[in-house]
Amino acid sequence: MPQKPAAGKTAAEIIRGLKEGNAPVVSDYREQSLKIHGLICAKCGREFDSKDRRLLTVHHKDGNHRNNPSDGSNWENLCIYCHDDEHSRGLLGDYLEGKRGEKA
């Protein structure tokens, strides 16, 4: 018998709920972060406006997407380019150290 997720529902039940519009309300940390930190990339300093705000993403400083304190202390707004760079740094470091393909 398949295990149920923490919420106690099977994947089929979750999908059915999404299709029916019964999805649980999820905190929109992106909008919270944009309000707290503004429409600016914390890394390169590029400023955004309402037309291009979709290019601004929220990076979780500790890497845990479930750690969303309401004060925004685990978030920083990064443009899509800086966010991609942030997440590829570890891969590049491992590659340069010869750890390519090794499991941690």
Phi and psi in degrees as GROMACS dihedral restraints (atoms count N, CA, C in turn):
[ dihedral_restraints ]
;  ai    aj    ak    al  type     phi  dphi    fc
    3     4     5     6     1   -67.0    20    10
    4     5     6     7     1   144.1    20    10
    6     7     8     9     1   -73.0    20    10
    7     8     9    10     1   145.3    20    10
    9    10    11    12     1   -92.2    20    10
   10    11    12    13     1   147.1    20    10
   12    13    14    15     1   -62.1    20    10
   13    14    15    16     1   170.4    20    10
   15    16    17    18     1   -53.6    20    10
   16    17    18    19     1   -32.9    20    10
   18    19    20    21     1   -72.9    20    10
   19    20    21    22     1    -7.1    20    10
   21    22    23    24     1    85.0    20    10
   22    23    24    25     1    16.7    20    10
   24    25    26    27     1  -119.9    20    10
   25    26    27    28     1   148.6    20    10
   27    28    29    30     1   -78.6    20    10
   28    29    30    31     1   166.5    20    10
   30    31    32    33     1   -59.9    20    10
   31    32    33    34     1   -39.9    20    10
   33    34    35    36     1   -62.2    20    10
   34    35    36    37     1   -40.1    20    10
   36    37    38    39     1   -66.4    20    10
   37    38    39    40     1   -38.6    20    10
   39    40    41    42     1   -65.8    20    10
   40    41    42    43     1   -45.8    20    10
   42    43    44    45     1   -61.5    20    10
   43    44    45    46     1   -44.4    20    10
   45    46    47    48     1   -59.8    20    10
   46    47    48    49     1   -42.9    20    10
   48    49    50    51     1   -63.2    20    10
   49    50    51    52     1   -39.6    20    10
   51    52    53    54     1   -64.1    20    10
   52    53    54    55     1   -42.8    20    10
   54    55    56    57     1   -65.9    20    10
   55    56    57    58     1   -32.6    20    10
   57    58    59    60     1   -86.0    20    10
   58    59    60    61     1    -4.3    20    10
   60    61    62    63     1    80.3    20    10
   61    62    63    64     1    20.8    20    10
   63    64    65    66     1  -102.4    20    10
   64    65    66    67     1    27.3    20    10
   66    67    68    69     1   -66.4    20    10
   67    68    69    70     1   142.8    20    10
   69    70    71    72     1   -65.1    20    10
   70    71    72    73     1   149.1    20    10
   72    73    74    75     1   -71.5    20    10
   73    74    75    76     1   125.2    20    10
   75    76    77    78     1  -111.9    20    10
   76    77    78    79     1   137.2    20    10
   78    79    80    81     1   -59.3    20    10
   79    80    81    82     1   129.3    20    10
   81    82    83    84     1   -91.0    20    10
   82    83    84    85     1    80.4    20    10
   84    85    86    87     1   -65.1    20    10
   85    86    87    88     1   -25.3    20    10
   87    88    89    90     1   -61.8    20    10
   88    89    90    91     1   -50.3    20    10
   90    91    92    93     1   -63.6    20    10
   91    92    93    94     1   -38.5    20    10
   93    94    95    96     1   -61.3    20    10
   94    95    96    97     1   -45.2    20    10
   96    97    98    99     1   -65.4    20    10
   97    98    99   100     1   -39.9    20    10
   99   100   101   102     1   -63.4    20    10
  100   101   102   103     1   -36.8    20    10
  102   103   104   105     1   -69.1    20    10
  103   104   105   106     1   -42.3    20    10
  105   106   107   108     1   -72.2    20    10
  106   107   108   109     1   -49.2    20    10
  108   109   110   111     1   -97.4    20    10
  109   110   111   112     1   -11.3    20    10
  111   112   113   114     1    84.8    20    10
  112   113   114   115     1   173.6    20    10
  114   115   116   117     1   -92.0    20    10
  115   116   117   118     1    63.2    20    10
  117   118   119   120     1  -144.5    20    10
  118   119   120   121     1   140.9    20    10
  120   121   122   123     1   -76.1    20    10
  121   122   123   124     1   126.5    20    10
  123   124   125   126     1   -69.8    20    10
  124   125   126   127     1   -15.4    20    10
  126   127   128   129     1   -98.3    20    10
  127   128   129   130     1   -54.1    20    10
  129   130   131   132     1   -98.5    20    10
  130   131   132   133     1   -13.3    20    10
  132   133   134   135     1    83.0    20    10
  133   134   135   136     1     5.1    20    10
  135   136   137   138     1   -63.8    20    10
  136   137   138   139     1   135.6    20    10
  138   139   140   141     1   -97.7    20    10
  139   140   141   142     1   144.8    20    10
  141   142   143   144     1  -120.6    20    10
  142   143   144   145     1   159.3    20    10
  144   145   146   147     1  -126.8    20    10
  145   146   147   148     1  -174.4    20    10
  147   148   149   150     1   -62.2    20    10
  148   149   150   151     1   -26.3    20    10
  150   151   152   153     1   -73.4    20    10
  151   152   153   154     1   -34.2    20    10
  153   154   155   156     1  -120.1    20    10
  154   155   156   157     1    18.7    20    10
  156   157   158   159     1   -63.4    20    10
  157   158   159   160     1   -19.0    20    10
  159   160   161   162     1   -64.4    20    10
  160   161   162   163     1   -19.7    20    10
  162   163   164   165     1   -81.8    20    10
  163   164   165   166     1    -3.5    20    10
  165   166   167   168     1  -101.4    20    10
  166   167   168   169     1   126.9    20    10
  168   169   170   171     1  -117.8    20    10
  169   170   171   172     1   169.4    20    10
  171   172   173   174     1  -109.1    20    10
  172   173   174   175     1   124.7    20    10
  174   175   176   177     1  -102.9    20    10
  175   176   177   178     1   131.9    20    10
  177   178   179   180     1   -86.2    20    10
  178   179   180   181     1   115.4    20    10
  180   181   182   183     1   -57.7    20    10
  181   182   183   184     1   -39.1    20    10
  183   184   185   186     1   -90.7    20    10
  184   185   186   187     1     1.7    20    10
  186   187   188   189     1    80.2    20    10
  187   188   189   190     1    -0.7    20    10
  189   190   191   192     1   -99.9    20    10
  190   191   192   193     1   106.2    20    10
  192   193   194   195     1   -69.0    20    10
  193   194   195   196     1   -11.7    20    10
  195   196   197   198     1   -91.4    20    10
  196   197   198   199     1    -9.7    20    10
  198   199   200   201     1   -90.6    20    10
  199   200   201   202     1    92.6    20    10
  201   202   203   204     1  -125.6    20    10
  202   203   204   205     1    69.5    20    10
  204   205   206   207     1   -64.5    20    10
  205   206   207   208     1   141.5    20    10
  207   208   209   210     1   -65.1    20    10
  208   209   210   211     1   -16.7    20    10
  210   211   212   213     1   -83.6    20    10
  211   212   213   214     1    -3.4    20    10
  213   214   215   216     1    76.0    20    10
  214   215   216   217     1    13.9    20    10
  216   217   218   219     1   -69.0    20    10
  217   218   219   220     1   -17.2    20    10
  219   220   221   222     1  -101.6    20    10
  220   221   222   223     1     6.9    20    10
  222   223   224   225     1  -115.9    20    10
  223   224   225   226     1   149.8    20    10
  225   226   227   228     1  -143.9    20    10
  226   227   228   229     1   138.6    20    10
  228   229   230   231     1   -82.3    20    10
  229   230   231   232     1   125.1    20    10
  231   232   233   234     1  -128.3    20    10
  232   233   234   235     1   141.9    20    10
  234   235   236   237     1   -66.4    20    10
  235   236   237   238     1   163.0    20    10
  237   238   239   240     1   -60.2    20    10
  238   239   240   241     1   -31.0    20    10
  240   241   242   243     1   -71.9    20    10
  241   242   243   244     1   -45.7    20    10
  243   244   245   246     1   -68.6    20    10
  244   245   246   247     1   -34.9    20    10
  246   247   248   249     1   -65.5    20    10
  247   248   249   250     1   -43.1    20    10
  249   250   251   252     1   -61.5    20    10
  250   251   252   253     1   -43.3    20    10
  252   253   254   255     1   -61.4    20    10
  253   254   255   256     1   -42.3    20    10
  255   256   257   258     1   -60.4    20    10
  256   257   258   259     1   -42.3    20    10
  258   259   260   261     1   -81.6    20    10
  259   260   261   262     1   -16.1    20    10
  261   262   263   264     1   -93.0    20    10
  262   263   264   265     1   -10.1    20    10
  264   265   266   267     1   -59.2    20    10
  265   266   267   268     1   -44.3    20    10
  267   268   269   270     1   -64.0    20    10
  268   269   270   271     1   -39.6    20    10
  270   271   272   273     1   -63.8    20    10
  271   272   273   274     1   -43.4    20    10
  273   274   275   276     1   -64.5    20    10
  274   275   276   277     1   -43.0    20    10
  276   277   278   279     1   -61.0    20    10
  277   278   279   280     1   -44.3    20    10
  279   280   281   282     1   -62.4    20    10
  280   281   282   283     1   -41.2    20    10
  282   283   284   285     1   -62.2    20    10
  283   284   285   286     1   -46.4    20    10
  285   286   287   288     1   -67.2    20    10
  286   287   288   289     1   -26.1    20    10
  288   289   290   291     1   -89.4    20    10
  289   290   291   292     1     0.9    20    10
  291   292   293   294     1    81.5    20    10
  292   293   294   295     1    18.3    20    10
  294   295   296   297     1   -94.8    20    10
  295   296   297   298     1    14.5    20    10
  297   298   299   300     1   -57.8    20    10
  298   299   300   301     1   128.3    20    10
  300   301   302   303     1    81.7    20    10
  301   302   303   304     1    -5.2    20    10
  303   304   305   306     1   -82.0    20    10
  304   305   306   307     1   144.6    20    10
  306   307   308   309     1   -91.2    20    10
  307   308   309   310     1   139.7    20    10
